[in-house]
Amino acid sequence: MTTVAPTPATVATTAEVCVAACADTYRDSGEVLAHAVGIIPSLGARLAKLTTAPDLVLSDGEAFFLSGPPMPGDTAAPAPTIEGWAPFRRIFDILATGRRQSMMGASQIDRHGNQNISLIGDWDRPTKQLIGVRGAPGNTANHRVDYWVARHSPRVFVESVDMVSGVGTDRAAEAGLEHHRLGVIVTNLAVLGFDADGIVTVLSVHPGVDPQLVADSTGFALDASAAPLTRTPDAEELRLIRDVLDPRGTRSREVAD
C-alpha cells in the first residue's frame, strides 16, 4: 500500500474516539464476518482490519467478501479484491455457526441489554413503526453482538423496551441461550458494558464528557462517576481514519464535535 503523508497530530475528535472504540470490539476476533450498521461502526471494522484484527472478514454490504477495506484517501491503492461470495441464504449458515460479529443500532435498550428496533408504543397500536426486528433475534442468539448509539439519551436507554428485538442478558439466561454474548455499547458519550449480573455498567467516559451527563442521559440508574476515560486513537490510527479510510469526514455526520 502506498504510504500517505500523515495528518499533523491534533486532539482526536469524539467521532474518532468512537471509531477506535468500535474497532476495539473486533480486536483479536479472528476470522469472523464483520457486520457493522452505521458510518462509525463500519469505519471501526475497517480500522480493525488494518490494525488489530487482520483476519477479520469484510463484505461490500451485499454478497461479496473483500480482501480489505475501501481506502478512498489512498488514490494509489488498488480496489479491494473480491475473495468470496455469500448470497443472502448463506449468511444464515454463517450466523448460525457463530462465524459473525455484529454491531447494530438501537432505538431502545434497557438495563439488561434488551434492544428494540421494531416499534415505539403499545404493540396493538404503536405510535411509531420502525424497521422491524430484522436479524436481531438470530444475531443475539448465535454470536457476539455490540451496539452503537449515536445519541445517548433517556429515549434510547429506557427502563423497559416497548418490544424485544435483540435478546438481553435476562431473557437469554431464562431461555438458556448457549451462544448469547453481548459485548459493549458504544455511544457518543461513553462505552458501556455488562457486569457479572448482566446489568449495564459504564466502562469508560469519552474525553471531554462530564460523567454526570452520562447518568443524566440514561433512563435508568447508571453510575459513571468513577469510570476511566475512553482511550484515544494513537497517531497511526488517526492517520488511517483521517487520511486513508475517511478523508471526506463522513464520521462527523453521526457524531459532531
Secondary structure, 3 states (H helix, E strand, C coil): CCCCCCCCCCCCCHHHHHHHHHHHCCCCCCCCEEEECCHHHHHHHHHHHHCCCCCCEEECCCCEEECCCCCCCCCCCCCCCEEEECCHHHHHHHHHCCCEEEEECCCEECCCCCEECCEEECCCCEEEECCCCCCHHHHHHHCEEEEEECCCCCCCECCCCCCCCECCHHHHHHHCCCCCEEEEEEECCEEEEECCCCCEEEEEECCCCCHHHHHHCCCCCCCCCCCCECCCCCHHHHHHHHHHHCCCCHHHHCCCC
